[in-house]
Amino acid sequence: MITSTSNDQIKKIVKLREKSKERKTEGLFVVEGIRIFKEIPAMDIDSVYVSESFVETYINVDKESATDNRYDNIPDLFSRVDYTVVADNVFKKLSDTVNPQGVLAVVRMADYTLDEVLSNRDKENSCIVVLDKIQDPGNLGTIIRTGEGAGISAVVMSQDTVDLYNPKVIRSTMGSIFRVPCVIVDDLGAAVNEMKASGVTTYAAHLEGEDISSVELANDRAFLIGNEANGLSDEVASLADKKIKIPMEGEVESLNAAVATAILIYR
């Protein structure tokens, strides 16, 4: 059992949780909480840490004694997982939440490419979400989660979008991060052009666009979504096959990026 915050493993996890550069260098990120832990593909798990009290309450317990259905089958699950026990006071140092659930995993990053996304999509029914400098972690996580529900093919984002593996993003995805291909590109304009060359019709969410209710959308499509404050860059917007907008009543000019994305991808 790890009993000191000076332990090298603990220091590494804290760095992974707090520093984007560390995550990118190591190719690892941190996932916390039992619900999302259950969603992690086994092959992607690097290491697992559980608090001392979690072991006592949920692992070393009879199934019949469990009173919280979030923890159903925990003894069986952890009988198949190698884990390290951490003293409760040390686990609090690891946690990004006020009330830690006592389960944390270090996970390997996925490595999707745009070529893979374009090759694997169903051209008869494909929707790709393209994000230009989205900055709010909650928005990015919600877009990924909503995208899974809507059946999108992938999320493609500029490198200056908020870090995909920020703990707040991971938490907001509620596990969808492990099922929705996410691609980070150095040149978003070049990526849009590559999509178009592959036959994808691209639609830019734009204040000067055509009312979405009057547009017949292509089956093989991508929606370009811009930064919360400034919208799409002129360069990216100019590459779209068509500019579209969601009609507004009252004095509202635009919607939250995640809300707007949800409306578009469910059309």
LOPAFI-626572 format. One line per field, with one value per residue (C-alpha): residue number from 1; residue in three letters; chain; z, x, y. Coordinates in steps of 0.02 Angstrom, whole numbers, plus 50000, padded with zeros to 5 digits. Each point is the difference from the previous one (the first is absolute). Layout:
// LOPAFI-626572
torba c(NUM_...)
miba c(ALA_...)
lumvo c(A_...)
pz c(Z_...)
px c(X_...)
py c(Y_...)
// end
This chain:
// LOPAFI-626572
torba c(1_2_3_4_5_6_7_8_9_10_11_12_13_14_15_16_17_18_19_20_21_22_23_24_25_26_27_28_29_30_31_32_33_34_35_36_37_38_39_40_41_42_43_44_45_46_47_48_49_50_51_52_53_54_55_56_57_58_59_60_61_62_63_64_65_66_67_68_69_70_71_72_73_74_75_76_77_78_79_80_81_82_83_84_85_86_87_88_89_90_91_92_93_94_95_96_97_98_99_100_101_102_103_104_105_106_107_108_109_110_111_112_113_114_115_116_117_118_119_120_121_122_123_124_125_126_127_128_129_130_131_132_133_134_135_136_137_138_139_140_141_142_143_144_145_146_147_148_149_150_151_152_153_154_155_156_157_158_159_160_161_162_163_164_165_166_167_168_169_170_171_172_173_174_175_176_177_178_179_180_181_182_183_184_185_186_187_188_189_190_191_192_193_194_195_196_197_198_199_200_201_202_203_204_205_206_207_208_209_210_211_212_213_214_215_216_217_218_219_220_221_222_223_224_225_226_227_228_229_230_231_232_233_234_235_236_237_238_239_240_241_242_243_244_245_246_247_248_249_250_251_252_253_254_255_256_257_258_259_260_261_262_263_264_265_266_267)
miba c(MET_ILE_THR_SER_THR_SER_ASN_ASP_GLN_ILE_LYS_LYS_ILE_VAL_LYS_LEU_ARG_GLU_LYS_SER_LYS_GLU_ARG_LYS_THR_GLU_GLY_LEU_PHE_VAL_VAL_GLU_GLY_ILE_ARG_ILE_PHE_LYS_GLU_ILE_PRO_ALA_MET_ASP_ILE_ASP_SER_VAL_TYR_VAL_SER_GLU_SER_PHE_VAL_GLU_THR_TYR_ILE_ASN_VAL_ASP_LYS_GLU_SER_ALA_THR_ASP_ASN_ARG_TYR_ASP_ASN_ILE_PRO_ASP_LEU_PHE_SER_ARG_VAL_ASP_TYR_THR_VAL_VAL_ALA_ASP_ASN_VAL_PHE_LYS_LYS_LEU_SER_ASP_THR_VAL_ASN_PRO_GLN_GLY_VAL_LEU_ALA_VAL_VAL_ARG_MET_ALA_ASP_TYR_THR_LEU_ASP_GLU_VAL_LEU_SER_ASN_ARG_ASP_LYS_GLU_ASN_SER_CYS_ILE_VAL_VAL_LEU_ASP_LYS_ILE_GLN_ASP_PRO_GLY_ASN_LEU_GLY_THR_ILE_ILE_ARG_THR_GLY_GLU_GLY_ALA_GLY_ILE_SER_ALA_VAL_VAL_MET_SER_GLN_ASP_THR_VAL_ASP_LEU_TYR_ASN_PRO_LYS_VAL_ILE_ARG_SER_THR_MET_GLY_SER_ILE_PHE_ARG_VAL_PRO_CYS_VAL_ILE_VAL_ASP_ASP_LEU_GLY_ALA_ALA_VAL_ASN_GLU_MET_LYS_ALA_SER_GLY_VAL_THR_THR_TYR_ALA_ALA_HIS_LEU_GLU_GLY_GLU_ASP_ILE_SER_SER_VAL_GLU_LEU_ALA_ASN_ASP_ARG_ALA_PHE_LEU_ILE_GLY_ASN_GLU_ALA_ASN_GLY_LEU_SER_ASP_GLU_VAL_ALA_SER_LEU_ALA_ASP_LYS_LYS_ILE_LYS_ILE_PRO_MET_GLU_GLY_GLU_VAL_GLU_SER_LEU_ASN_ALA_ALA_VAL_ALA_THR_ALA_ILE_LEU_ILE_TYR_ARG)
lumvo c(A_A_A_A_A_A_A_A_A_A_A_A_A_A_A_A_A_A_A_A_A_A_A_A_A_A_A_A_A_A_A_A_A_A_A_A_A_A_A_A_A_A_A_A_A_A_A_A_A_A_A_A_A_A_A_A_A_A_A_A_A_A_A_A_A_A_A_A_A_A_A_A_A_A_A_A_A_A_A_A_A_A_A_A_A_A_A_A_A_A_A_A_A_A_A_A_A_A_A_A_A_A_A_A_A_A_A_A_A_A_A_A_A_A_A_A_A_A_A_A_A_A_A_A_A_A_A_A_A_A_A_A_A_A_A_A_A_A_A_A_A_A_A_A_A_A_A_A_A_A_A_A_A_A_A_A_A_A_A_A_A_A_A_A_A_A_A_A_A_A_A_A_A_A_A_A_A_A_A_A_A_A_A_A_A_A_A_A_A_A_A_A_A_A_A_A_A_A_A_A_A_A_A_A_A_A_A_A_A_A_A_A_A_A_A_A_A_A_A_A_A_A_A_A_A_A_A_A_A_A_A_A_A_A_A_A_A_A_A_A_A_A_A_A_A_A_A_A_A_A_A_A_A_A_A_A_A_A_A_A_A_A_A_A_A_A_A)
pz c(50000_49957_50156_49948_49882_49963_49911_49819_49932_50091_49936_49821_50013_50069_49854_49875_50079_50007_49849_49817_49946_50115_49927_49822_50039_50086_49890_50158_50090_50162_50021_50167_50062_49994_49863_49871_50061_49944_49824_49973_49874_50094_49871_50029_50188_50057_50188_50131_50175_50133_50171_50157_50049_49826_50019_50172_49949_49822_49953_50158_50021_49957_49849_50107_50115_49865_50018_49858_49825_49930_50082_49938_49953_50070_50082_49834_49901_50111_50010_49817_50021_50073_50117_50128_50166_50058_50174_50007_50041_49854_49881_50038_49931_49838_49981_49895_50093_50169_50049_49921_49957_50031_49824_49878_49842_49893_49819_49833_49873_49841_49837_49865_49835_49877_49867_50111_50035_49816_49950_50132_49986_49920_49854_49994_50176_50076_50108_50056_50126_49967_50142_49979_50162_50121_50172_50132_50065_50038_49822_49923_50114_49970_49812_50003_50110_49898_49841_50055_50033_49827_49917_49930_49914_50088_50077_49914_50092_49980_50108_50090_50061_50187_50046_49958_50153_50126_50151_49981_49818_50044_50139_49885_49868_50125_49912_49820_49983_49984_49857_49893_49889_50037_49886_50039_49844_49978_49854_50011_49830_49918_50093_49934_49824_50023_50054_49849_49884_50076_49958_50165_49984_50127_50089_50101_50148_49964_50042_49814_49951_49926_50120_50038_49987_49815_49959_49936_50082_49913_50071_50008_50094_50123_50111_50037_50173_50059_50159_50137_49992_49819_49898_49854_49933_49830_49923_50056_49966_49822_49963_50038_49859_50084_50148_50110_50157_50131_49996_50156_50082_50112_50016_50011_49870_50032_50108_50110_49889_50071_49984_49821_49955_50075_49897_49839_50018_50044_49840)
px c(50000_50061_49998_50102_49965_50187_49984_50060_49839_49896_50106_49981_49811_49987_50104_49891_49844_50063_50113_49949_50182_50031_49850_50058_50178_49949_49851_49899_49854_49904_49822_49913_49837_49920_49872_50127_50127_49879_50002_50188_50054_50111_50139_50014_50029_50176_49974_49862_49997_49867_49982_50015_49820_49938_50081_49924_49827_49977_50132_50014_49813_49864_49893_49845_50068_50014_49872_50055_49964_50146_50109_49912_50123_50148_50080_49990_50066_50151_50040_50051_50098_50172_49987_50101_49923_50026_49972_49845_50096_50117_49856_49927_50162_49970_49818_49929_49834_49939_49933_50111_49917_50162_50035_50126_50081_50143_49949_50091_49945_49916_50088_49871_50043_49891_50042_49930_49841_49969_50038_49888_49848_49837_49984_49813_49977_50148_50015_50166_50010_50143_50050_50098_50082_49865_50065_49876_50035_49817_49951_50125_49951_49815_50025_50088_49866_49857_50089_50002_49814_49969_50111_50134_50153_50131_50050_50142_50077_50134_50155_49956_49835_49996_50101_49896_50071_49967_49916_49847_49981_50017_49871_49877_50009_49931_50099_49967_50184_50035_49876_50001_50154_50079_50134_50112_50072_50139_49915_49810_49982_50098_49893_49840_50069_50046_49823_49929_50116_49935_49820_49944_49884_50052_49883_50064_49895_50001_49896_49992_49945_49838_49862_50037_49814_50003_50159_49996_50152_50112_50009_50190_50029_50104_49950_50132_49978_50094_50074_49875_50045_50051_49922_50089_50157_49976_50120_49905_49828_50052_50040_49825_49885_49858_49975_49851_49921_49874_49852_49984_49855_50011_50169_50105_50138_50078_49992_50126_50119_49946_49814_50021_50098_49864_49865_50099_50054_49825_49926)
py c(50000_50174_50108_50153_50145_49999_49833_50012_49921_50129_50143_49934_49989_50177_50064_49907_50073_50179_50022_49984_49993_49851_49908_50030_49948_49839_49959_49970_50081_49978_49935_50010_49924_49828_50033_50058_49872_49864_50075_49990_49867_49879_50013_50188_49991_50038_49990_50006_50076_49979_50077_49895_50036_49952_49829_49975_50058_49936_49872_49897_49987_49874_50045_49987_50135_50133_50139_50117_49933_50101_49870_49843_49863_50096_49847_49905_50148_50029_49815_50018_50162_50031_50149_50095_50047_50179_50070_50110_50159_49970_49961_50171_50073_49906_50046_50141_49995_50061_49829_49867_49834_49908_49934_50073_49933_50057_49970_49996_50130_49942_50042_50028_50083_50094_49872_49862_50099_50034_49821_49922_50113_49946_50120_49969_50066_50091_50155_50073_50143_50121_50116_50161_50061_49943_50053_49941_49823_49972_50045_49881_49857_50029_50007_49832_49922_50072_49949_49819_50009_50072_49870_50113_49927_50106_50165_50093_50146_50131_49981_50162_49928_49964_49846_49846_49911_50138_49914_50112_49949_49815_50015_50091_49862_49873_49863_50051_50049_49812_49973_50157_50019_50169_50071_50149_50083_50127_50087_50005_50081_49860_49873_50080_49994_49817_49962_50090_49907_49838_50048_50076_50151_50131_50120_50149_50058_50187_50154_50042_49825_49934_49945_49816_49957_50040_49903_49821_49925_49875_49823_50013_50162_50098_50145_50133_50076_50153_50072_50049_50185_50030_49861_49921_50080_50083_49876_49846_50075_50045_49818_49936_49945_50095_50116_49959_50072_49951_50120_50109_50091_50153_50084_49841_49998_49831_49844_49912_49900_49832_50042_50060_49843_49890_50085_49980_49820_49940_50070)
// end
